[in-house]
Amino acid sequence: MRLGAELRKLREAMGMKSREAAELLGADSVQMSQIESGVAGVSAKRVRRLAAHYACTDEDLIDALATMATDRTRGWWEEYRGVLPPVFLDTAEVEHHASALREIVITHVPGLLQTPDYARAVYTYMLPGLPESELTPRVEHRMQRRAVIEGDNPTPYETIIHEFALRVRVADRQVTQAQLRQILEQIEDGHATVRVIPTDQDDFAGAEASMMHARGPVPQLDTVLRDFPIGTAFIDAEPQLNQLRTLFRKVEKASLDPAASRDFIHRLTKEL
């Protein structure tokens, strides 16, 4: 889907109609529409041909798009197809392909750092009445997502967490303390760089700043994930990406450095 979207952006930047682009490939407008919507695949050779006709001279971008065209990865998340909503699979796939991950969370501990008990408590509260047959796969999926930062070739991961998210008891005191210890273990093991925003921080109005920034092989292929009441949005438009990159830098300035944040979480664990 992302490959198709990027090809559409290049075509539109050239001012070329879908029908004209299809003719360059010996295809019809329906086939071109399917390629650009991600319904149909396209070969790396055709990607390079289209890029040439679209007057794209960014070789790094063209190479990245050609690689996307040949990628046939079927990751662990595929076992949940038909079991969980597609957004769960899409999120895991975006994380898998990212060259680095940066995240801001205000109200909950980030999913990549959650313990099973914490994740279960969140899902149970947000989706009351969810049967065990649907709750368990959600928790398992969230735990498997951690492979992206804990595996043999871990993806660099940095997260900024508000103190509120660390203090709120989604379950009980024991679950909260275990969750804080889990975060400290991830820090000590080098799986995560964690920054904390204290509640007494002045000039912080970023309550709506929660997001995950997945860095692509080139900046144009970055993706930002943002959760809204109606679902998760995958943002790839360059003006919005630039705005959210700026927001991340602003929030980062409001946070403690990693060493001070680690000490902060240590103290909080003893307080609770």
Secondary structure by P-SEA (a helix, b strand, c coil): caaaaaaaaaaaaacccaaaaaaaacccaaaaaaaaaccccccaaaaaaaaaaacccaaaaaaaaaaaaacccccccccccccccaaaaaaaaaaaaccbbbbccccccccccccaaaaaaaaaaacccccaaaaaaaaaaaaaaccccccccccbbbbbbcccccccccccaaaaaaaaaaaaaaaaacccbbbbbccccccccccccbbbbbbccccccbbbbbbccccccccccaaaaaaaaaaaaaaaaacccaaaaaaaaaaaaaac
